[in-house]
Amino acid sequence: MKVKFGNIADIRFGSSYKSSEKGGVAYFQVNNLTDDGQLDESQLVYVQEKVTIDAGDFLDSGDILLPAKGSKFSSAIVPENYSDSSVASSSLFVIRTKKEGVLPEYLQWYLNLPRTRWDLEKGATGTNISSLSIKYVRNLKIEVPKLEVQEKLIGLKKLQEEESRILNQLLDTRKKFVQAVTRNIIED
């Protein structure tokens, strides 16, 4: 059954705060979202310590972050360890499910499907920097299957991510092995 995204999720913009290299509250920005739907913490900045943060700006685990600006519309989900200790920048949408029977992980997975990303890119406007309107995202139609089907899809996604992690680990180990063998050949 296809429904409007705004009927099953609250969608708002993040907020604008002054950032710092240090601090207690993580400040997620577009560059923290990877193409494969993960959060990249290597470039994480924080809200300046003396800044007062509105209580409604804090992220919960399960919130979905989606770029409102830019050329890539890959979403990521806020993990448990950032619940109530992080905020999103104003260049991100914060999406929170509001309906029972809709898993945040499913919505994030659906947003990252190639056809959904294409729909988002198609709806973006602007010449230098593309941007999505909140109205466009709220009106985006998405397929919402039964909860059991959502859970199976999330299970498959997790298996795919684990397989990818293992394959990357194997490639890295193989690379190190080839370098060691090469070094031994050269030194002999």
C-alpha positions in Angstrom: 0.0 0.0 0.0 1.5 3.4 -1.0 1.1 6.3 1.4 2.3 9.8 1.6 5.5 10.0 3.6 4.1 12.8 5.7 1.2 10.5 6.9 3.5 8.1 8.6 6.4 10.3 9.7 7.0 13.7 11.2 9.5 15.6 9.0 11.3 18.7 10.2 14.5 20.6 9.4 17.4 20.4 11.8 18.6 23.6 13.5 21.5 26.0 13.1 24.1 26.1 15.9 27.7 27.2 16.1 30.0 24.2 15.9 33.2 23.3 17.6 35.8 20.6 17.5 35.0 19.6 21.1 31.8 19.4 23.0 29.3 17.1 24.5 26.5 17.3 21.9 27.2 15.9 18.4 26.2 18.1 15.5 25.4 16.0 12.5 25.8 17.6 9.1 25.4 16.4 5.5 29.1 15.3 5.3 28.4 12.8 8.1 26.1 10.7 5.9 27.7 8.1 3.7 26.5 6.8 0.4 25.7 3.5 1.9 23.4 4.9 4.6 25.8 5.0 7.6 26.9 7.8 9.9 30.5 8.8 9.4 31.9 10.0 12.7 35.3 10.8 11.4 34.3 14.4 10.5 31.9 14.9 13.5 31.7 18.3 15.0 29.9 19.4 18.2 27.7 22.2 19.3 29.7 24.9 21.1 29.5 24.1 24.9 28.0 27.4 26.0 25.2 27.3 23.5 21.7 26.6 24.8 20.0 23.8 22.8 16.2 23.7 22.5 14.9 20.5 24.0 12.9 19.7 20.8 16.1 19.7 18.7 17.7 16.7 20.3 17.6 13.5 18.2 16.2 10.2 19.3 17.6 6.8 18.3 15.7 5.7 15.2 15.4 9.3 13.8 16.3 9.4 10.2 18.6 12.1 8.8 18.1 13.0 5.1 20.0 15.8 3.3 17.8 18.8 2.5 20.6 20.2 0.3 23.2 18.9 -2.0 23.5 16.4 -4.8 23.3 13.1 -2.8 20.2 12.1 -0.9 21.5 9.2 1.2 19.8 8.9 4.6 21.2 7.5 7.8 19.6 6.4 11.1 20.5 7.8 14.5 22.0 5.0 16.7 21.2 4.5 20.3 24.5 6.0 21.6 23.5 9.4 20.1 20.0 9.5 21.5 19.4 12.8 23.4 23.1 13.7 22.9 23.0 14.9 19.3 21.3 17.5 17.0 21.0 17.8 13.2 22.1 20.8 11.2 19.6 22.9 9.3 20.8 21.3 6.0 19.3 18.0 7.1 15.7 16.8 7.5 14.9 14.9 10.7 12.4 12.2 10.1 10.6 10.4 13.0 8.0 7.7 12.5 4.6 8.6 14.0 2.6 5.5 13.2 2.6 2.1 14.8 3.6 -0.6 12.4 6.2 1.4 10.6 9.8 0.7 11.5 12.4 3.5 11.2 14.9 1.1 9.8 12.5 0.2 7.0 11.9 3.9 6.2 15.6 4.5 6.1 16.2 1.5 3.9 13.3 2.6 1.6 14.8 6.1 1.3 18.1 4.6 0.2 16.7 2.5 -2.6 18.0 3.7 -6.0 14.5 4.5 -7.2 13.6 6.6 -4.1 16.9 8.5 -4.4 16.1 9.2 -8.0 12.7 10.5 -7.0 14.4 12.8 -4.4 16.9 14.0 -7.0 14.1 14.6 -9.4 12.3 16.7 -6.8 15.3 18.8 -5.9 15.5 22.4 -7.2 18.3 24.9 -7.6 21.1 25.5 -10.0 24.3 25.5 -7.9 23.1 23.7 -4.8 20.1 21.5 -5.1 17.5 21.5 -2.3 14.5 19.6 -1.4 11.3 21.2 -0.1 9.8 19.7 3.0 6.5 19.7 1.1 8.0 17.5 -1.6 9.3 15.0 1.0 6.0 14.9 2.8 4.1 14.2 -0.4 6.5 11.5 -1.6 4.6 8.3 -1.9 6.2 5.2 -0.4 5.3 1.5 -0.1 4.6 0.4 3.4 4.1 -3.4 3.7 3.0 -5.3 6.8 5.3 -5.2 9.8 6.5 -8.8 9.2 7.6 -7.9 5.7 9.4 -4.8 7.0 11.3 -6.9 9.6 12.3 -9.5 6.9 13.6 -6.7 4.7 15.6 -5.2 7.6 17.0 -8.6 8.3 18.1 -9.0 4.7 19.7 -5.5 4.8 21.6 -6.4 8.0 22.9 -9.6 6.3 24.0 -7.6 3.3 25.8 -5.1 5.5 27.5 -8.0 7.4 28.5 -9.7 4.1 29.9 -6.4 2.9 31.9 -5.9 6.1 33.3 -9.4 5.8 34.2 -9.0 2.2 36.0 -5.7 2.9 37.9 -7.4 5.7 38.9 -10.2 3.4 40.1 -7.7 0.7 42.1 -5.8 3.3 43.7 -9.1 4.6 44.5 -10.1 1.0 46.1 -6.8 0.3 48.3 -7.1 3.4 49.2 -10.7 2.5 50.2 -9.6 -1.1 52.3 -6.7 0.3 54.1 -9.1 2.7 54.8 -11.6 0.0 56.0 -8.9 -2.3 58.3 -7.5 0.4 59.7 -11.0 1.1 60.4 -11.5 -2.6 62.2 -8.2 -2.9 64.2 -8.7 0.2 65.4 -12.2 -0.8 
